[in-house]
Amino acid sequence: MKNLLCLILSFFVIPVGHTQLASPNESGVTFGHVHLNVSNLEQHKRIWVEHFNGTIVEKGSHSVIKLPNMLITLTEQQPTMDSIETAMHHFGFKVRRMDKFLDKWRADGLPVGSMFLGAEGQLNAYVTLPDGVEVEMQEDRGLQQEITGYHVHWFVDDAVDILRWYVNMFDLEIRPRGRITTTTNVPGMNFSFGGNNSGRQSTKGAAIDHIGFEIDNLKEFCLELESKGVVFDVPYQELSDIGLNSAFFTDPTGVYVELTEGYDEY
């Protein structure tokens, strides 16, 4: 009887390693991470844990913050520029109570930028992390979790062109987000394209260094992207010391992109 009870309960236990990132789409693609260059690693770890309810995972020298729908990965080095100077202007979260979040943020001496009604008619606010990492918060009183990852935002002149490029490369669909029509969804994250380029720079080395997709069967997926014309800055490689397979390319706007296989096991 005891063995039968254990067997029944096992069907209702979800392994922790598989609950972090969103389930992949039919092409084996889900959103993976945002990678930051930071001058003070311990300071950023504290902020991501205390203000965003993150959980720290360390694999060797690799520091990862686990959040709903996404990971934040960190490299301790002085960024070359703030994120708002690059094509990847900011990334964003939904939060259940904006006042609660901002009160705690201000009490920690961290800066809050403009507050406004966003594209979906909800209260939004920009906050800036140390090293010039720009983050947009959007209130959603119906959110089940206190806070969750929501979108990454390119500021580019050719929004329609780069949207179509991502839709083609990753087999996605165009899905407007409120008043923003040039957006698409990857499982776990919205990709928004718009704003003004105004000479914005490539992201590699900046506060937001790159974004990442988690891919099933990454080696085959890289071959498929190459057949579509993608040229890899760093070709497919296996990083057994941190449990990842990885490849890097730069998109047409200058945003550095990593493809990984293995983060869903963190």
N, C-alpha and C positions, 0 to 999 in steps of 0.2 A: 504493500500500500504506500509506504514511504517512497519507494522508487517511482511508482506511478505518479505521485504528487509532484516529485521533482521534475519528471518528464513534462507534465502539464505546465508547470511554472516556467520551464525553459522556453516555451513558445512565446511567453509574454515579456521576456527579458531582452532588451535591445542592446547589443554590444556598444559600449561607449564610443569606440573608434569609428563607428559607422553612423553616428547621430549628429556629427558636427556640420558637415557640408550638406548642401541640398542634394537630393537624388539626381543623378545625371539624366540628360535627355536621351532620345533614341540614338543620338550620335556619340553617346558616352561623354558628353561635355557638361561640366558644372563650374560655377565660379569657385576659385580657390583662395586667392589672397591678395592683399595689398602690401607691398614691401617698402619700408621706410628706411632712410638713412638718418641716423640720430647721433648727436654729439654726446649724449649721456644715456646709456642703455638702461641703467637702473631707474632713472627718472621716468623714462617712458613706460617701463614695465609697471611702475607704481600707478601712473595715470590710467593705463589701460585696464588695470585690475580694479582700482578704486572708483573710477568714473564710468567705465563701460562694462563692468562685471566680467572682465576677461579672466581666463585661466592660462597660466604660463606652462609651456612645455619646453624642455631643454633636451636637445639631442646633440651631444658634443658641444661645439661652439655655436650651434644653431638655436636662436631664440625665437619662439613662436607664441603668439597670444591667440587662444581659441575664443571665438565669439560666435553667436548664432549666425549661421549661413556663410561664415567666412573666417579666415585667419589673418592676423597681422604678423608679418615677419620683420625682423629688425636687424640692421647692421650698424655697428657702432663706428661711424665715421662722419665727419663734418659734411653736411650736404652742400652742394655747389650753389644752390639757390632755393628760394621758397617754392612751394608747389604752385602758387598762383602765377608764377612767372613761366610756367610750362603749359603744354597742351592738356595735361592731366591736372586741371585747376584744383579739384577737390574730390573727396568722396563723402558719402553721407549715410546717416543712420535714421531710423525711426525710434522715437522715445515716447513712452506712455504719458509722462508728465514733464513738460518742458520746464515749468517753474522749479520743480524739484531738482532737475538736472542742472539748470543754470545757477540756482542758488548755491549748490555744492561746488560748481565749477568756479564761480566768483570767489567763494570763501577760500578756495585753494590758490587764489591770486592769478588765475588763468584768464586770458582775455576773451571777451565776447564781442563779436562784430555786430552787423546789422540784424534786426529782427523784422520779419515781413510775412505777408501771406504768400505762400509758395504756389507753384504751378497747379497743385491739386487742391488749393483753397484752405490749406492747413497752416498753422503757425510754424514758421521756420526761423532758424537762427544760425549764423556762422560762428564757430568757435575755432581758435587757433592753438594748436599744440606747440610746445617748444620745437625749435628748428624750422618753423614756418610750414607746418603741416596743416592745411586748411580742411576743415570738416564741417559739413552742413547737417544740422539736426532738424528733423521734422516731427511735430507732435502728432500722435495717433492715440487718442484716448481708448480706442478699442483694441489696442495691441495686447496680445496674451502675455508676451514677455515684456520685461521692463524696457529693454532696448535690443535692437537687432540691426544688422547691416542692411542697407537698402539700395544705394546706387553709387556708381562712379561717373564722373562728369568731365567730358572733354570740352574745352573751349577752343573752337575751331571755326574757320570761315566756311569750309566746305562740308557742312554737317550732313547733307544728303548723301554726298559721295562716300564719306567714311562710314556712315550707317550702312549703306549698301555693301560696302567692302566687308564689314563684320558679318552681315547677314549671309553673304555668299561664302565666306571662309568657314563659318561655324554652323551653317545650316539653321539659321535663326529666322524669326519672323518680326516684322515691324509692328510695334505695339506702343501707341502714344501713351504718355504719362501726363495726365492733366492737359495743360495747354501746350506741353512740349510734344511735338509730333515726331521728331527725329530721335526715337528711342527704340531699343529692343531689350528683350529679357533673356538673360542666361539663367538657368536654374540657380536661385539664391541671390540674384543681383540684377538690378536694372542698369543698362548702359545708356546714358543720355549724351547727346551730341548737340552743341549749340553754343551761343555766346560769341565772343569775338576773339580772333587769334592774336591780332596786334603784335606780331613778331614773337609769339611765345616759343620757348625753347624745347628741345627734346628732354625727356625725363631722366635718362640715365645719369646718376650721380646727384640728382636733385632730392629734395625732401621726400617726395613720392617718387621712388626710383622706378618701380614698375608695378604692374598688376599681373595676376596669374589665373590661368584656367587649370582645373584639375581634369585630366583626361584618362578615360579607360583605353587600354591598348595604345599608349602614347607613341610608340615607335611607328606603328602603322599610320597613326593620325599625322605624324610629321611628314611621312611620305606623301600623304594625300594633300597636305598644304603645299608641299614643294611642287606637286603637279599643278596647283593653282597659281604658282608663281611666287610663293613666299620664299625669301632667301634668309636662312637662319644665321644670326650673329654667332650663336653657340649651338652647334648641332646636338642631336640626341646624345645624352650621356647618362650613365648609371652611377649614382652617388650612394654607394652602399653604406658609407659611414653615417649618413643621416636618413637612410631609408627612402630615397627619392630617385626617380628618373626625371630628367629635366631637359628642356631646350628653350632657347631664347630667340626672338626676332624683334624687329622694330617696325611698328605699323606705319602707314603712310603719313601720319601726323607727327611722328617722332616719339610716340609713347612706346616705351620698352615693355615687352610682354614675355612672361615666362609660361611655358606649358609644363605641368608636372604630372606625375603619377606616383601616388604614395601618401599625399597629405591626408587623404580620407582615413588613413590608419593612425594618425596622430591622436 
